[in-house]
Amino acid sequence: MKNYELLSINMKCGISLLKGVRGIFFGLALFLSNSVFAQVSASIDSTSIQIGEEIRYRMQVEVDSTRIVIFPEGQTFLPLEVIESYKTDTTKNGNRFSLLKEYALTQFDSGSYTIPRQKVMIGDQVFLTDSLKVEVRDVLVDTTKQKMFEIKPLVDVDASFFNLEKYIWWILIPLILIGLMVFLLFRRKKRKEAKEDQLPPYERAILALQRIDASHLLEEDSHKEYYSQLSDTARKYIDEEVYDHAMESTTDELIARLDEEIKTGALNLDKHTIEELKSVLKTADMAKFANSKPDIITAKADRNVIERVINETKNAIPEPTEEELLADEEYRKTVAEKKLRRKILLGSLAGIGVIVTTLMIFIIVKGYDVVKDSLLGHPTKELAETEWISSTYGSPPVTISTPKVLIRNNFQLTEEQKQILKGNETFVYGSLIGNFYITVSTVQYNQETEVDLNKVVESVVGNFESQGAKNITVKDEEYETLAGAKGVKVFGSLEVTNPMSKKDQKSDYLMLNFAENGGYQQIMVVYNKEDRYAKDVAQRIINSVELKNAE
């Protein structure tokens, strides 16, 4: 190989090596520029606390001032709970920041706990703190000095978020008071109007003029309203006393009719009075329809003209005959009866409105089915709300709470049952095809006998089938009463045909079986599956079961 070729190869290798070294230094510089030089530490103010006591968790971060630090938020300290997350305390030292973040933690169960490692984001890198151990101690109680009390009995609590029985009066009473105030004001106004309506036409007309004087309409520049009331007062009086179409007639029509009444002698009124009335009515028409505004002196003079017209018209009307008086009295009675019927109708509608509003409030809060059952009644709901009875039945005794007293019922045992039971006492409420069926059966053996409860479970299907049930499902589990009596709980579903309706009724059942106190006890509740109240009633019955002298 020639020398210049070797020289060329060596130069190429040197250049490649140089590029590789430069690449390494460049990558290292890039890595160092993106790396975060920070210190993260965590500590707690106590490693041992009592239940519910507060513990302070401190997180210290030393970082360059150009970096963004994100501390953990939320329940990241489980199994300890975060009570409060305090604001970050920042201290600047040259071009670096010292950040202090504190959390208040606690735990309400005793034991040894480990606070997990916490993530702190600095720039785009994650730093983890050390995990810390905490001991949570019980609160020691000296039972020799602390007074002890009996355990309080169970109390039924409404699980709904809104207790209607508690707040219904707070809703109804204000509604009733507001409704009563509106009714009284409305009634007062109606009585006042009715009292005025009972006045003779002349007195009503003079009262209307007095109201116009007290209204100050002219001072308020309400000429249109002033002349409207003035015109209506004159027309209403003439409508009731002279011409019964005065309200809907035009001014010319009304004046023409009054002229006819004067010509026929039915109205003894001066022609000059008619001309004055015509002038005022024409002025009123201009004020109402052409926005004319006569001066105050003219307006008050027109008011006096209307009063004079009313007075002269009253004097010009002949005295009514006895027949006219009787007809008028009959008319007044008819009007009074119509008003009474109208008041009764309005009162009835108001009462119906109050009832409907109350029902709507109940339906919105409690639901349609609950309201319907409360109004129309529901047999199982009535069982749940009645006063329950706690009684002891049979031997060995069974104590149970039920809505009704159970009745003794002796029935023949099946052959399968006779293999287990020698005789029994049975107490019953309801029937298998009803909404609710309760039975309590007890057996006392003449000699010590070991009862195999598993065989009892196996006989459940046959027992139900003997009573006409079908499609029976059976599940069982161990059961223990509050007093410590142990047994087997059997539960499931079945169908039974109603002999009256010929329809199948789907039911659920709960059955408790015990072999306590030298005997055998069975408690069974069967209820309609579609009955929305039955499940709670059945569970309440089952939860009340106790065997006397059970340890």
RODO-2510 file (C-alpha; in nm, 4 decimals, decimal comma):
residues 551
     n   res          X          Y          Z
     1     m     0,0000     0,0000     0,0000
     2     k     0,1237     0,3446    -0,0817
     3     n     0,2209     0,5859     0,1889
     4     y    -0,0262     0,8570     0,0975
     5     e    -0,3116     0,5994     0,1244
     6     l    -0,1998     0,5101     0,4797
     7     l    -0,1806     0,8758     0,5638
     8     s    -0,5346     0,9278     0,4346
     9     i    -0,6713     0,6384     0,6427
    10     n    -0,5001     0,7664     0,9583
    11     m    -0,6414     1,1134     0,9040
    12     k    -0,9932     0,9778     0,8590
    13     c    -0,9679     0,7692     1,1796
    14     g    -0,8439     1,0720     1,3702
    15     i    -1,1292     1,2869     1,2462
    16     s    -1,3864     1,0163     1,3396
    17     l    -1,2331     0,9801     1,6857
    18     l    -1,2419     1,3555     1,7343
    19     k    -1,6069     1,3673     1,6325
    20     g    -1,6919     1,0890     1,8796
    21     v    -1,5198     1,2681     2,1689
    22     r    -1,6882     1,5950     2,0788
    23     g    -2,0266     1,4169     2,0702
    24     i    -1,9692     1,2734     2,4163
    25     f    -1,8763     1,6123     2,5592
    26     f    -2,1733     1,7745     2,3862
    27     g    -2,4183     1,5145     2,5258
    28     l    -2,2672     1,5488     2,8723
    29     a    -2,3022     1,9268     2,8573
    30     l    -2,6615     1,8936     2,7407
    31     f    -2,7392     1,6498     3,0240
    32     l    -2,5807     1,8786     3,2837
    33     s    -2,7730     2,1772     3,1493
    34     n    -3,1057     1,9907     3,1824
    35     s    -3,0278     1,8341     3,5209
    36     v    -3,1759     1,9882     3,8332
    37     f    -2,9459     2,0385     4,1257
    38     a    -3,2007     2,0212     4,4139
    39     q    -3,2322     1,8808     4,7645
    40     v    -3,5676     1,7373     4,8859
    41     s    -3,6264     1,6224     5,2443
    42     a    -3,9306     1,5379     5,4572
    43     s    -3,9905     1,5172     5,8319
    44     i    -4,2732     1,4967     6,0883
    45     d    -4,3011     1,6717     6,4230
    46     s    -4,3934     1,3506     6,6091
    47     t    -4,3737     0,9793     6,5428
    48     s    -4,6397     0,8895     6,8020
    49     i    -4,9845     1,0495     6,8357
    50     q    -5,3217     0,9682     6,9898
    51     i    -5,6287     0,8898     6,7795
    52     g    -5,7491     1,2030     6,6005
    53     e    -5,4476     1,4111     6,7064
    54     e    -5,2824     1,6328     6,4442
    55     i    -4,9357     1,5615     6,3084
    56     r    -4,7311     1,8116     6,0990
    57     y    -4,5598     1,6778     5,7863
    58     r    -4,2873     1,9168     5,6598
    59     m    -4,1329     1,9028     5,3126
    60     q    -3,8093     2,1066     5,2524
    61     v    -3,6868     2,1794     4,8971
    62     e    -3,3613     2,3595     4,8003
    63     v    -3,3695     2,4508     4,4319
    64     d    -3,2458     2,6970     4,1717
    65     s    -3,4635     3,0085     4,1445
    66     t    -3,5436     2,9397     3,7776
    67     r    -3,7136     2,6051     3,8487
    68     i    -4,0878     2,5403     3,9016
    69     v    -4,1704     2,3178     4,2020
    70     i    -4,5007     2,1282     4,2303
    71     f    -4,5839     1,9734     4,5690
    72     p    -4,8279     1,6809     4,6104
    73     e    -5,1963     1,7655     4,6654
    74     g    -5,4976     1,5584     4,7660
    75     q    -5,5080     1,2401     4,9727
    76     t    -5,1614     1,1175     4,8737
    77     f    -5,0673     1,0469     5,2378
    78     l    -5,3047     0,7523     5,2866
    79     p    -5,3510     0,5707     5,5215
    80     l    -5,3244     0,9083     5,6998
    81     e    -5,5816     1,1749     5,6137
    82     v    -5,4947     1,5301     5,5112
    83     i    -5,6725     1,7797     5,7375
    84     e    -5,5204     2,0904     5,5811
    85     s    -5,2568     2,1839     5,3249
    86     y    -5,0781     2,5052     5,4254
    87     k    -4,9308     2,7691     5,1945
    88     t    -4,5733     2,7260     5,0815
    89     d    -4,3176     2,9357     5,2724
    90     t    -4,0443     3,0658     5,0367
    91     t    -3,6996     3,1983     5,1383
    92     k    -3,4501     3,3342     4,8828
    93     n    -3,0768     3,2775     4,9282
    94     g    -2,8816     3,4286     4,6386
    95     n    -2,9919     3,2606     4,3174
    96     r    -3,1540     2,9683     4,5026
    97     f    -3,4869     2,9235     4,6794
    98     s    -3,5651     2,7358     5,0022
    99     l    -3,9267     2,6145     4,9943
   100     l    -4,1084     2,4826     5,3035
   101     k    -4,4437     2,3061     5,2573
   102     e    -4,6476     2,1769     5,5562
   103     y    -4,9446     1,9405     5,5803
   104     a    -5,1698     1,8610     5,8788
   105     l    -5,2362     1,4853     5,8954
   106     t    -5,4343     1,2596     6,1290
   107     q    -5,5728     0,9067     6,1703
   108     f    -5,8800     0,7881     6,3611
   109     d    -5,7819     0,4219     6,4065
   110     s    -5,5041     0,3024     6,6320
   111     g    -5,2077     0,1111     6,4936
   112     s    -4,8722     0,1494     6,3196
   113     y    -4,8816     0,3327     5,9884
   114     t    -4,6323     0,4256     5,7196
   115     i    -4,6577     0,7589     5,5404
   116     p    -4,5714     0,6680     5,1798
   117     r    -4,3007     0,8371     4,9753
   118     q    -4,4228     1,1646     4,8250
   119     k    -4,3535     1,2877     4,4720
   120     v    -4,2201     1,6406     4,4184
   121     m    -4,2022     1,7711     4,0599
   122     i    -3,9056     2,0056     3,9972
   123     g    -3,9069     2,1148     3,6368
   124     d    -3,9727     1,7965     3,4419
   125     q    -3,8046     1,5640     3,6949
   126     v    -3,9619     1,3709     3,9835
   127     f    -3,8022     1,3540     4,3303
   128     l    -3,9223     1,1135     4,5998
   129     t    -3,9132     1,1714     4,9755
   130     d    -3,8416     0,8997     5,2312
   131     s    -4,1295     0,7060     5,3848
   132     l    -4,1954     0,7740     5,7551
   133     k    -4,3487     0,5559     6,0286
   134     v    -4,6152     0,6838     6,2704
   135     e    -4,7652     0,5153     6,5771
   136     v    -5,1305     0,5995     6,6544
   137     r    -5,2239     0,5195     7,0158
   138     d    -5,5625     0,4524     7,1747
   139     v    -5,6974     0,7033     7,4239
   140     l    -5,6674     0,5365     7,7620
   141     v    -5,9843     0,5415     7,9713
   142     d    -5,9851     0,4571     8,3410
   143     t    -6,3038     0,2491     8,3699
   144     t    -6,2797     0,2589     8,7487
   145     k    -6,3374     0,6350     8,7450
   146     q    -6,5375     0,6744     8,4246
   147     k    -6,9089     0,6219     8,4824
   148     m    -7,0502     0,3499     8,2544
   149     f    -7,3967     0,3577     8,0968
   150     e    -7,6231     0,0940     7,9479
   151     i    -7,6174     0,0542     7,5724
   152     k    -7,9037     0,2519     7,4254
   153     p    -8,1680     0,0586     7,2302
   154     l    -8,1827     0,0711     6,8525
   155     v    -8,3708     0,3677     6,7088
   156     d    -8,5303     0,3694     6,3650
   157     v    -8,3819     0,6503     6,1569
   158     d    -8,5213     0,7826     5,8316
   159     a    -8,2399     0,7256     5,5831
   160     s    -8,3706     0,9781     5,3335
   161     f    -8,1706     1,2966     5,2808
   162     f    -8,4786     1,5084     5,3505
   163     n    -8,7051     1,4361     5,6497
   164     l    -9,0445     1,5551     5,5297
   165     e    -9,2154     1,5004     5,8656
   166     k    -8,9612     1,7331     6,0280
   167     y    -8,9855     2,0167     5,7780
   168     i    -9,3428     1,9881     5,6471
   169     w    -9,4818     2,2303     5,9050
   170     w    -9,2063     2,4807     5,8242
   171     i    -9,3333     2,4656     5,4666
   172     l    -9,7078     2,4484     5,5286
   173     i    -9,7392     2,7085     5,8074
   174     p    -9,5897     2,9978     5,6029
   175     l    -9,8005     2,8923     5,3028
   176     i   -10,1137     2,8821     5,5175
   177     l   -10,0368     3,2216     5,6749
   178     i    -9,9666     3,3815     5,3370
   179     g   -10,2802     3,2264     5,1930
   180     l   -10,4834     3,3457     5,4923
   181     m   -10,3512     3,7026     5,4597
   182     v   -10,4280     3,7104     5,0858
   183     f   -10,7732     3,5665     5,1529
   184     l   -10,8500     3,8254     5,4230
   185     l   -10,7334     4,1154     5,2062
   186     f   -10,9275     3,9832     4,9089
   187     r   -11,2327     3,9261     5,1276
   188     r   -11,2086     4,2759     5,2773
   189     k   -11,1882     4,4290     4,9308
   190     k   -11,4821     4,2229     4,8088
   191     r   -11,6902     4,3144     5,1136
   192     k   -11,6136     4,6806     5,0610
   193     e   -11,7108     4,6546     4,6964
   194     a   -12,0218     4,4552     4,7849
   195     k   -12,1179     4,7137     5,0449
   196     e   -12,0804     4,9892     4,7873
   197     d   -12,2792     4,7883     4,5337
   198     q   -12,5662     4,7708     4,7816
   199     l   -12,5836     5,1511     4,7938
   200     p   -12,8485     5,3246     4,5767
   201     p   -12,7184     5,4495     4,2381
   202     y   -12,7289     5,8123     4,3459
   203     e   -12,5122     5,7545     4,6567
   204     r   -12,2631     5,5462     4,4549
   205     a   -12,2347     5,8293     4,1998
   206     i   -12,1702     6,0927     4,4699
   207     l   -11,9110     5,8591     4,6333
   208     a   -11,7376     5,8193     4,2955
   209     l   -11,7177     6,2006     4,2581
   210     q   -11,5642     6,2285     4,6056
   211     r   -11,2996     5,9734     4,5075
   212     i   -11,2194     6,1765     4,1966
   213     d   -11,1698     6,4834     4,4154
   214     a   -10,9318     6,2895     4,6467
   215     s   -10,7314     6,1340     4,3633
   216     h   -10,5312     6,4497     4,2719
   217     l   -10,5337     6,3414     3,9080
   218     l   -10,5340     6,6998     3,7827
   219     e   -10,2291     6,7873     3,9947
   220     e   -10,0538     6,4823     3,8458
   221     d   -10,1468     6,5988     3,4935
   222     s   -10,3583     6,2861     3,4349
   223     h   -10,6378     6,4562     3,2430
   224     k   -10,7237     6,1440     3,0462
   225     e   -10,7834     5,9350     3,3609
   226     y   -10,9666     6,2276     3,5285
   227     y   -11,2180     6,2713     3,2456
   228     s   -11,2544     5,8921     3,2021
   229     q   -11,3688     5,8571     3,5642
   230     l   -11,5880     6,1664     3,5376
   231     s   -11,7583     6,0394     3,2220
   232     d   -11,8015     5,6847     3,3619
   233     t   -11,9633     5,8219     3,6797
   234     a   -12,2301     6,0112     3,4836
   235     r   -12,2897     5,7237     3,2389
   236     k   -12,3205     5,4590     3,5163
   237     y   -12,5798     5,6662     3,6995
   238     i   -12,7823     5,7240     3,3809
   239     d   -12,7384     5,3530     3,2877
   240     e   -12,8956     5,2396     3,6171
   241     e   -13,1675     5,5047     3,6475
   242     v   -13,2671     5,6162     3,2944
   243     y   -13,1165     5,4263     2,9998
   244     d   -12,9625     5,0797     3,0477
   245     h   -12,7288     5,1119     2,7474
   246     a   -12,5631     5,4362     2,8491
   247     m   -12,2211     5,2761     2,9092
   248     e   -12,1790     5,1395     2,5565
   249     s   -12,3497     5,4298     2,3733
   250     t   -12,1629     5,7164     2,2077
   251     t   -12,2120     6,0687     2,3378
   252     d   -12,4511     6,1590     2,0540
   253     e   -12,6523     5,8390     2,1001
   254     l   -12,6829     5,9000     2,4737
   255     i   -12,7930     6,2634     2,4334
   256     a   -13,0470     6,1616     2,1657
   257     r   -13,1937     5,8987     2,3975
   258     l   -13,2230     6,1502     2,6833
   259     d   -13,4047     6,3912     2,4493
   260     e   -13,6534     6,1149     2,3668
   261     e   -13,7082     6,0425     2,7356
   262     i   -13,7815     6,4139     2,7930
   263     k   -14,0253     6,4275     2,4980
   264     t   -14,2183     6,1212     2,6162
   265     g   -14,2426     6,2640     2,9684
   266     a   -14,0492     5,9767     3,1242
   267     l   -13,7798     6,2240     3,2323
   268     n   -13,8618     6,5702     3,3579
   269     l   -13,5236     6,7298     3,2880
   270     d   -13,4366     7,0793     3,1720
   271     k   -13,2989     7,1129     2,8174
   272     h   -13,0126     7,3317     2,9424
   273     t   -12,8948     7,0496     3,1734
   274     i   -12,8793     6,8125     2,8749
   275     e   -12,6676     7,0637     2,6841
   276     e   -12,4257     7,0988     2,9779
   277     l   -12,3938     6,7177     3,0032
   278     k   -12,3301     6,6971     2,6285
   279     s   -12,0548     6,9602     2,6537
   280     v   -11,8777     6,7762     2,9370
   281     l   -11,9012     6,4380     2,7605
   282     k   -11,7595     6,5898     2,4409
   283     t   -11,4699     6,7368     2,6420
   284     a   -11,4137     6,3945     2,8032
   285     d   -11,4050     6,2286     2,4587
   286     m   -11,1426     6,4771     2,3428
   287     a   -10,9327     6,4155     2,6575
   288     k   -10,9541     6,0371     2,6204
   289     f   -10,9044     6,0022     2,2453
   290     a   -10,7274     6,3213     2,1332
   291     n   -10,5059     6,3851     2,4394
   292     s   -10,6747     6,7188     2,4983
   293     k   -10,5809     6,8843     2,8288
   294     p   -10,8318     7,1477     2,9491
   295     d   -10,7109     7,3815     3,2207
   296     i   -10,7695     7,2935     3,5855
   297     i   -11,0447     7,5543     3,6321
   298     t   -11,2416     7,4117     3,3373
   299     a   -11,1873     7,0554     3,4598
   300     k   -11,3188     7,1353     3,8107
   301     a   -11,6149     7,3230     3,6566
   302     d   -11,6949     7,0139     3,4462
   303     r   -11,6874     6,8053     3,7650
   304     n   -11,9462     7,0378     3,9217
   305     v   -12,1599     7,0118     3,6065
   306     i   -12,1655     6,6304     3,6365
   307     e   -12,2723     6,6523     4,0010
   308     r   -12,5479     6,8994     3,9087
   309     v   -12,6650     6,6734     3,6242
   310     i   -12,6817     6,3763     3,8633
   311     n   -12,8778     6,5759     4,1231
   312     e   -13,1239     6,7141     3,8672
   313     t   -13,1652     6,3741     3,7027
   314     k   -13,2479     6,2220     4,0416
   315     n   -13,5137     6,4837     4,0994
   316     a   -13,6493     6,4468     3,7446
   317     i   -13,7071     6,0693     3,7696
   318     p   -14,0674     5,9867     3,8707
   319     e   -14,1199     5,7790     4,1863
   320     p   -14,1269     5,4059     4,1048
   321     t   -14,4549     5,2195     4,1256
   322     e   -14,5098     4,9304     4,3633
   323     e   -14,4692     4,6807     4,0787
   324     e   -14,1366     4,8362     3,9816
   325     l   -14,0183     4,8196     4,3412
   326     l   -14,1093     4,4495     4,3625
   327     a   -13,9349     4,3796     4,0316
   328     d   -13,6297     4,5669     4,1507
   329     e   -13,6259     4,3697     4,4788
   330     e   -13,6495     4,0425     4,2866
   331     y   -13,3635     4,1536     4,0652
   332     r   -13,1511     4,2389     4,3663
   333     k   -13,2154     3,8954     4,5172
   334     t   -13,1142     3,7274     4,1927
   335     v   -12,7922     3,9287     4,1782
   336     a   -12,7186     3,8481     4,5457
   337     e   -12,7697     3,4752     4,4835
   338     k   -12,5372     3,4864     4,1832
   339     k   -12,2699     3,6575     4,3909
   340     l   -12,3097     3,4010     4,6692
   341     r   -12,2726     3,1135     4,4226
   342     r   -11,9671     3,2838     4,2775
   343     k   -11,8120     3,3197     4,6239
   344     i   -11,8775     2,9526     4,7011
   345     l   -11,7219     2,8528     4,3679
   346     l   -11,4141     3,0707     4,4253
   347     g   -11,3759     2,9396     4,7806
   348     s   -11,3998     2,5810     4,6584
   349     l   -11,1440     2,6435     4,3858
   350     a   -10,9098     2,8062     4,6394
   351     g   -10,9457     2,5079     4,8724
   352     i   -10,8797     2,2662     4,5869
   353     g   -10,5761     2,4747     4,4882
   354     v   -10,4330     2,4528     4,8411
   355     i   -10,4905     2,0753     4,8490
   356     v   -10,3346     2,0249     4,5045
   357     t   -10,0341     2,2424     4,5976
   358     t    -9,9820     2,0462     4,9198
   359     l   -10,0074     1,7165     4,7327
   360     m    -9,7566     1,8352     4,4726
   361     i    -9,5092     1,9294     4,7485
   362     f    -9,5508     1,5839     4,9053
   363     i    -9,5128     1,4107     4,5668
   364     i    -9,1972     1,6078     4,4769
   365     v    -9,0351     1,5413     4,8163
   366     k    -9,1577     1,1912     4,8980
   367     g    -9,2618     1,0495     4,5615
   368     y    -9,5959     0,9596     4,4052
   369     d    -9,6174     0,6056     4,5450
   370     v    -9,5608     0,7156     4,9064
   371     v    -9,8262     0,9890     4,8796
   372     k   -10,0729     0,7524     4,7165
   373     d   -10,0167     0,4897     4,9847
   374     s   -10,0482     0,7505     5,2609
   375     l   -10,3837     0,8742     5,1264
   376     l   -10,5395     0,5508     5,0010
   377     g   -10,3667     0,3202     5,2471
   378     h   -10,1373     0,0219     5,1973
   379     p   -10,1607    -0,2933     5,4113
   380     t    -9,7846    -0,3434     5,4529
   381     k    -9,7207     0,0273     5,5118
   382     e    -9,9812     0,0169     5,7878
   383     l    -9,8000    -0,2826     5,9384
   384     a    -9,4711    -0,0894     5,9359
   385     e    -9,6220     0,2185     6,1000
   386     t    -9,8372     0,0469     6,3620
   387     e    -9,7197    -0,0088     6,7194
   388     w    -9,5205    -0,3335     6,7172
   389     i    -9,5572    -0,6052     6,9776
   390     s    -9,2690    -0,7976     7,1364
   391     s    -9,3786    -1,1419     7,2575
   392     t    -9,2318    -1,4795     7,3490
   393     y    -9,3714    -1,7866     7,1700
   394     g    -9,3413    -2,1620     7,2179
   395     s    -9,1027    -2,3855     7,4049
   396     p    -8,8075    -2,3521     7,3838
   397     p    -8,9096    -1,9842     7,3822
   398     v    -8,8555    -1,7495     7,0878
   399     t    -8,8776    -1,3731     7,1449
   400     i    -8,9771    -1,1729     6,8383
   401     s    -9,1242    -0,8305     6,7523
   402     t    -9,4106    -0,8273     6,5004
   403     p    -9,6739    -0,5758     6,3858
   404     k    -9,9532    -0,8124     6,4935
   405     v    -9,9841    -1,0843     6,7558
   406     l    -9,9185    -1,4311     6,6127
   407     i   -10,2021    -1,6847     6,6496
   408     r   -10,1433    -2,0443     6,7594
   409     n   -10,1978    -2,2845     6,4698
   410     n   -10,1565    -2,6617     6,4884
   411     f   -10,1239    -2,8324     6,1528
   412     q   -10,0293    -3,1825     6,0384
   413     l    -9,6619    -3,2397     5,9646
   414     t    -9,5473    -3,3973     5,6392
   415     e    -9,3719    -3,7342     5,6455
   416     e    -9,0432    -3,5605     5,5651
   417     q    -9,0906    -3,3284     5,8597
   418     k    -9,1838    -3,6128     6,0920
   419     q    -8,8350    -3,7562     6,0382
   420     i    -8,6983    -3,4475     6,2141
   421     l    -8,9779    -3,3142     6,4344
   422     k    -9,1738    -3,5041     6,7007
   423     g    -9,4373    -3,2353     6,7452
   424     n    -9,4385    -2,8607     6,7550
   425     e    -9,6082    -2,5405     6,8478
   426     t    -9,6683    -2,3048     6,5572
   427     f    -9,7781    -1,9425     6,5650
   428     v    -9,8937    -1,7745     6,2446
   429     y    -9,9914    -1,4387     6,0964
   430     g   -10,1233    -1,4029     5,7391
   431     s   -10,1024    -1,6626     5,4630
   432     l    -9,8610    -1,7717     5,1947
   433     i   -10,0665    -1,6034     4,9194
   434     g   -10,1020    -1,2749     5,1080
   435     n    -9,8702    -0,9744     5,1177
   436     f    -9,7142    -1,0981     5,4417
   437     y    -9,6791    -1,4351     5,6115
   438     i    -9,5069    -1,4955     5,9476
   439     t    -9,4615    -1,8275     6,1263
   440     v    -9,2774    -1,9204     6,4464
   441     s    -9,2383    -2,2937     6,5127
   442     t    -9,0772    -2,4542     6,8185
   443     v    -9,0137    -2,8195     6,9102
   444     q    -8,9283    -2,9659     7,2502
   445     y    -8,7726    -3,3143     7,2510
   446     n    -8,8362    -3,5710     7,5246
   447     q    -8,4708    -3,6664     7,5230
   448     e    -8,1533    -3,4977     7,4116
   449     t    -8,1485    -3,4967     7,0338
   450     e    -7,8946    -3,3461     6,8001
   451     v    -8,0664    -3,1590     6,5201
   452     d    -7,8873    -3,1488     6,1855
   453     l    -7,9726    -2,8039     6,0521
   454     n    -7,8347    -2,8987     5,7104
   455     k    -8,1187    -3,1500     5,6740
   456     v    -8,3625    -2,8743     5,7644
   457     v    -8,2235    -2,6678     5,4776
   458     e    -8,2698    -2,9634     5,2418
   459     s    -8,6354    -2,9964     5,3476
   460     v    -8,7232    -2,6328     5,2684
   461     v    -8,8187    -2,7023     4,9055
   462     g    -9,0441    -2,9942     4,9983
   463     n    -9,2107    -2,7916     5,2723
   464     f    -9,2940    -2,5072     5,0344
   465     e    -9,4056    -2,7425     4,7564
   466     s    -9,6490    -2,9094     4,9974
   467     q    -9,8115    -2,5658     5,0383
   468     g    -9,8445    -2,5114     4,6610
   469     a    -9,5271    -2,3113     4,5932
   470     k    -9,3123    -2,3557     4,2814
   471     n    -8,9938    -2,2172     4,1219
   472     i    -8,8277    -2,2219     4,4642
   473     t    -8,4708    -2,0980     4,5061
   474     v    -8,2720    -2,1755     4,8219
   475     k    -7,9617    -2,0108     4,9672
   476     d    -7,8247    -2,0544     5,3164
   477     e    -7,5599    -1,9037     5,5415
   478     e    -7,4602    -1,9112     5,9058
   479     y    -7,6463    -1,6678     6,1298
   480     e    -7,5935    -1,5349     6,4805
   481     t    -7,8318    -1,3193     6,6856
   482     l    -7,7151    -1,0188     6,8875
   483     a    -7,7280    -1,2312     7,2030
   484     g    -7,5052    -1,4979     7,0476
   485     a    -7,7530    -1,7697     6,9416
   486     k    -7,6100    -1,9464     6,6361
   487     g    -7,8145    -2,1016     6,3592
   488     v    -7,8685    -2,1206     5,9846
   489     k    -8,0369    -1,8524     5,7762
   490     v    -8,2200    -1,9763     5,4661
   491     f    -8,3453    -1,7296     5,2079
   492     g    -8,4593    -1,7209     4,8483
   493     s    -8,7675    -1,6763     4,6298
   494     l    -9,0742    -1,8721     4,5269
   495     e    -9,3978    -1,8425     4,3298
   496     v    -9,7450    -1,9319     4,4493
   497     t   -10,0721    -1,9234     4,2532
   498     n   -10,3533    -1,7171     4,3990
   499     p   -10,6655    -1,9400     4,3866
   500     m   -10,8963    -1,6381     4,3487
   501     s   -10,7199    -1,4432     4,0721
   502     k   -10,5398    -1,7467     3,9221
   503     k   -10,2280    -1,5317     3,8919
   504     d    -9,8787    -1,6247     4,0069
   505     q    -9,7427    -1,4151     4,2907
   506     k    -9,3662    -1,3797     4,3241
   507     s    -9,2459    -1,3793     4,6837
   508     d    -8,9206    -1,3696     4,8789
   509     y    -8,8657    -1,5492     5,2068
   510     l    -8,6321    -1,5354     5,5074
   511     m    -8,6025    -1,8293     5,7462
   512     l    -8,3983    -1,8684     6,0651
   513     n    -8,3323    -2,2159     6,2061
   514     f    -8,1872    -2,2796     6,5529
   515     a    -8,1161    -2,5836     6,7663
   516     e    -8,0928    -2,4158     7,1067
   517     n    -8,1984    -2,4970     7,4646
   518     g    -8,2617    -2,8650     7,3939
   519     g    -8,5072    -2,8041     7,1108
   520     y    -8,5579    -2,6725     6,7599
   521     q    -8,6802    -2,3235     6,6594
   522     q    -8,7791    -2,1966     6,3167
   523     i    -8,8816    -1,8386     6,2288
   524     m    -9,0024    -1,7695     5,8749
   525     v    -9,1191    -1,4556     5,6938
   526     v    -9,2614    -1,4705     5,3381
   527     y    -9,3510    -1,1453     5,1622
   528     n    -9,4654    -1,0222     4,8226
   529     k    -9,1613    -0,9395     4,6103
   530     e    -9,3368    -0,6429     4,4443
   531     d    -9,4384    -0,4876     4,7775
   532     r    -9,2007    -0,1916     4,8302
   533     y    -9,2495    -0,1886     5,2084
   534     a    -9,2376    -0,5618     5,2752
   535     k    -8,8595    -0,6134     5,2619
   536     d    -8,7904    -0,3578     5,5372
   537     v    -9,0674    -0,5019     5,7558
   538     a    -8,9346    -0,8564     5,7064
   539     q    -8,5778    -0,7534     5,7897
   540     r    -8,6975    -0,5742     6,1022
   541     i    -8,8793    -0,8881     6,2176
   542     i    -8,5774    -1,1098     6,1530
   543     n    -8,3418    -0,8681     6,3330
   544     s    -8,5647    -0,8755     6,6428
   545     v    -8,5418    -1,2525     6,6887
   546     e    -8,3804    -1,3721     7,0125
   547     l    -8,3758    -1,7058     7,1903
   548     k    -8,4310    -1,6786     7,5627
   549     n    -8,1330    -1,7799     7,7762
   550     a    -7,9056    -1,7819     7,4693
   551     e    -7,5460    -1,7147     7,5624
***
